[in-house]
Amino acid sequence: MSRRYDLVVVGLGSGGIVAAEFAARIGLRVAAVERDRVGGDCLWTGCVPSKAVIASARTAQGMRTAARVGLRPVEPDIDLAAVWGRMRSVQERIAETDDNPDRFRAMGVQVFEGEARLLDGHTVEAAGTRLDTRFILLCTGSRPAIPPIDGLEEAGYLTNETLFALERPPQSLVVLGGGPIGVEMAQACNRLGIGVTLLELGPSLLQRDEPKLVEILTRRLVAEGVEVRVDTEVERVRKDGARKFVDAAAGTAVADDILVATGRRPNVGGLGVEELGIKLGDKGIGVDSRLRTSVRSVYAAGDVAGRFLFTHSAGHEAAQAVRNMFFPWHAKAVSFVPWCTFSDPELAHAGLTATEARAKYGAGKVRVHELPLERSDRARTDAEEEGMVILVTAPERLVGAHALGPAAGELIHELAFAIRQKAKLHELSE
């Protein structure tokens, strides 16, 4: 039966944008539905605003610490409203160009604004219009997961969805959660003169990363003035006047506001997926190795599928899903995804940590190679000696690579490629 569209993409964030453009450029009939703003979490509440703020914070810190390169240090005069205003101007430039809905319309993508609901495996209702299609790709992303802490809702809190919408941030913050968002924002806000207390329930920050590098980074945060408390379970939150109090067994943290960064939840509400029998897992919509849901004409990619919650993996998955729909060969969804936390220094991760490698291959087959940056001439000349590269081999092939240092997010690409190619360590120097 002939259908009006080849593909309907639900959600024009990092994954949906890639899928819609890819499908349009290979001549498919494409519709896309977006309920909010094109660009999704990355442009409006995630990557772009956080990295813009981090850039301002990094410059401020460079001014304070200029003595390390022989210059006179100076305390920066920080206007937080101006920093937030500059961040919004970056967003607006992107929204007017790369993430402009008219750009997609010019490609031939029909863009519908409003809520989407799946009526069956080939029909999407959007803004009162029924869209008949061969395939559906769900790229609806995720939202902050709010922990059930007594008094939190009554006291009020910020998330990444509201922090960047402020005209200016508060003068002090308690950050709940020591994952990438919590760590990045704790350091950046502290560098901009905002008092920060960072609380983490677990035994350390960034628990998916190489522990030795996390330890070095944690020391850096503390040295810069962030109050870090791990093994801290919040018991209650209360508000007294303009101040908010976060009570834990080890003591109370007090600030003007609270930033919740305790994880993500997939955006599946209102889509009608459960009514269609699409299976949901603990982290999101269940997909197979082709990114196909339990309804064979419906695929899911990015955060809503709950595999890897990163912008780059969302785009990659979305492109793979389109390939698997329309090409005679099938690409498996990758299980090897490098990532980077954009702290200063950056912390990059590819493959297995030393602990994970020993559990998989046995301690006797694993070797861990460490190169402190203080032994690097380039790091010394740049006054960036705080950091390390750790390589994990088992038995001789590279299975893990981890870097803490300037531009670690760029450095990790070569090492990630070597892991993917199952290269031996000596082959990196050839």
Protein Blocks (a to p, Z undefined) as FASTA:
>chain_A
ZZfbfbdcehjafklmmmmmmmmmnopacddddfkbghijmlmmmmmmmmmmmmmmmmmm
mmmmmmmnopacddddddfklmmmmmmmmmmmmmmmmmgmklmmmnopacdedddddfbf
kbcceehiacddfbdcddebpaddddddehklmnopadfklmmmpmbdcfbdcdehjbfk
lmmmmmmmmmnopacddddfblbehklbcfklmmmmmmmmmmnopacdehiacfbdcdeh
jbccdddfkbccddfbdcddebccddfehnlmmmnopacdfkbccddfkopafblkbcce
hjlnopagcfklmmmmmmmmmmmmmmcbdcdddfbdcddddbddddddehjafklmmmmn
opklpccddddfklpmklmmnopagccddddddfkbcfbdcdddehklmmmmmmmmmmmn
opafklmmZZ
